[in-house]
Amino acid sequence: MDISQIRKLIGLVRNTDITELEVTIADQTVRISRQNQAAATQTPAAAQQVYAAAAPAATPAPAAAEAPVAASEPDDAHVVKSPMVGTYYSAPSPDADAFISVGAKVAKGDTLCIIEAMKMMNEIEAEYGGIVEAILVDNASPLEYGQPMFIITPLA
């Protein structure tokens, strides 16, 4: 495999939702993976021909967008992370008001959002009371397990 073929594979990963691609031919392997939607890396390998077929995978929200929010969060703030992979919904129906908004006060047990996973609607409840400082995901966007969704400052 020459450098131009490797560059084509890197371009494929950059321009699609593929987060990792591994091509093995005989005893030679090329692996290209993307982290934080920015970097593509490769592990040593070379091959004569490339036969690659990969299904697109869901990608996490850009970490670059999360970093500034995380840097400005209060010291006592808690980050609510997604407990599952699925689709984030901020309201019970498209025409209804969102469960929460920035600056809203939430109590323990209040519904924060709905995550649709495998056609099941899962209500995500607040584990503690507080003030919503930030909402880190957009409505109807895909979520990864452990992805930050909200920043909540607990009530004193």
N, C-alpha and C positions, 0 to 999 in steps of 0.2 A: 504494500500500500504506500503510495507516495503522499507527499505533503498536501497536494491539491485535493486528494480524496478525503484526507482528514479534515481539511478546511471546509469541505462541503458538508461533512457530518456535523461539524461545529455549527455551521450556518443552519442546518436542519434543526438542531436543538435550540438555537437562539430564536428562530422564527416560528416555532410551534409551541404547543403546550407540553412537549416532551421534556421531562426533567432529568431523565437519565437514559442513555443509549449505550448498549454494549454489543460489539460485533466481534465474533470469534470465527476465525477461519483456520482450520488445521490447529496448530499450536500457538497461533498468534492472536492476541486480543487487543481491541481498542475500546476503552470505556470513556465516555464523555458525559459529565453530569453538570447540572446547573443548580446552584444554591443561591437563594435570595434573588432569584430572577435576574442576576447580573453576570455572574462568572461562569464560564464553561472551562472545564479542565479535562485533561486527558492523562491516562496512565500509559506507560511505555508499551508500544506494540507496533507491529508492522505486518501487512498481509498483501497478497497479490491482487485479490478481488474483494469487493465489498458486497455482501448481501444483507441488507438490513430491512427489517419490518418491525415497527414499534407502534403501539397504540398510544394516542395522546393520554396523558394523565392530568388530573386536576392540579393546578398550581396554586401555591399559597399567595395571599395578597402580598404586594411588594413590601419587603422589610424596610426599604428606605422610607416609605411613608410612615411606618410605625416608629422609627427611631426618634424623630423630633418630638413626637408626642410623649414617648417614654422618657426622654431627657427632661421634659418640663413637668412631669407628674409630681405631685406633692410627695413628701417623704413617707407619709402614712397611707398613701393610696394603695389600693389593691387592684391587680389586673385580673379580670374575669376572662378565662380562656375557654375555648370551645371544648366540650367534653367528647365530641364526636366529629366525624367527617360528614358534611352535608351541605345544605343550602340555607343561608341565613335569611330570616324574615323578621322585620321590625314590627309588624302588625299582624293581627289575626286574619285579616283579609286585605286585598289590594286597596279598597276604598275606606278602610278603617284608620283611625289615628294610631300612631306608633305606641308601643307599650311604654317606652321611656324616651326622654330627650335629654340633651346636655343641660345640666343644672337642676334636673328633677330629683326629688327626694324619693328614695326607694326603701321599703321595709323588708326585713327578712321574709322570704316566701313570695314576694311580688314577682310576677312574670316579667323577665327582661326581654325575651325574644322567643322565636320559634326556630328550631332547626329541623329541616326536613331531611330525613335519612331513610332511604329505601321505601319511599312513599308513606312513611310514618311521620306525623307532626309531633315533635318533642318540645314541650314548653321548658325553657330554661329559667329557673327561679333564682332569685338573689339569695346568697348564703348568709348575708349580713346586711344590715341597713346602712344607708349612706347617701351621698350626693354623687350623681353621675357627672364625672369630670370630662369624659370623652367617649365617643362611640367610634370605634376603630374600623368598622366594616360597613359596606354599603348594602342596602336592601337587595335581596335576591342574588347575592354574590356567593360563590362557593367558599366553604370553610374547610380547613384542615384540622386534624386533631391537635389540640394545644395552641391553636392560633389565638392571639389576644383579640377580644371583642370589645371590652369596655374597661374603663378605668373608673373605679368608685372609691371615693374618700369616705371612710367610716365615720359615723356620727360619734362625737365625743361624749 
